[in-house]
Amino acid sequence: MNTSPVWSPDGKHITFASERHGGVPNLYWMRADGSGEVVRLTESKHYQLPSSFSPDSRQLAFFERSPKSG
């Protein structure tokens, strides 16, 4: 399942959380027009959700929930 889509400020990319490799949601990136491949950005055992891109679309802030942080 894909969830929590976040558009880049330039409108060219979308990042989202997905369980496509099993386990908990990790972060993925794709072109907004659907061309090209979906790229896995993270590989974590902890639940992750994208938050926002930097204004220049080069950095991504995200949340990660670990068992210790809750």
C-alpha positions in Angstrom: 0.0 0.0 0.0 1.3 3.5 -0.9 0.4 6.4 1.5 1.3 9.9 2.5 2.2 11.4 -0.9 4.2 14.7 -0.8 4.8 16.7 -4.0 8.1 18.5 -4.6 7.9 22.3 -4.8 8.8 22.2 -8.5 6.0 19.7 -9.1 8.3 17.2 -10.9 8.5 14.5 -8.2 6.4 12.7 -5.5 7.7 11.0 -2.5 5.5 8.5 -0.5 5.6 5.8 2.1 5.1 2.2 0.9 5.2 -1.3 2.3 6.0 -2.7 -1.2 9.1 -4.6 0.1 7.2 -6.0 3.1 7.5 -4.9 6.7 6.9 -1.3 7.7 6.5 1.7 5.3 9.8 3.1 3.9 10.2 6.1 1.6 10.1 6.0 -2.2 10.4 8.6 -4.9 9.0 8.9 -8.4 8.5 11.3 -11.3 5.1 13.0 -11.0 4.3 12.2 -14.7 4.7 8.4 -13.9 7.6 7.9 -16.3 10.8 6.2 -15.1 11.2 3.9 -12.2 10.1 4.2 -8.6 13.2 4.6 -6.5 13.5 3.3 -2.9 15.1 6.1 -0.7 15.3 4.3 2.6 15.6 0.9 4.0 14.7 0.9 7.7 13.0 -1.4 10.2 11.2 1.6 11.6 7.9 3.2 10.3 8.7 6.2 8.1 6.5 9.0 6.6 7.5 11.8 4.3 6.9 15.3 5.6 8.1 18.0 3.2 10.7 18.9 0.6 13.2 21.8 0.9 12.2 24.8 -1.3 14.8 23.8 -3.9 13.4 20.2 -4.0 16.8 18.7 -3.1 16.2 17.6 0.5 13.4 15.7 2.1 12.3 15.9 5.8 10.6 12.8 7.1 9.4 11.2 10.3 10.6 7.9 11.7 9.0 6.1 14.6 11.1 3.6 16.4 10.1 1.4 19.3 12.0 3.6 21.7 10.5 6.9 20.5 7.0 5.7 20.0 
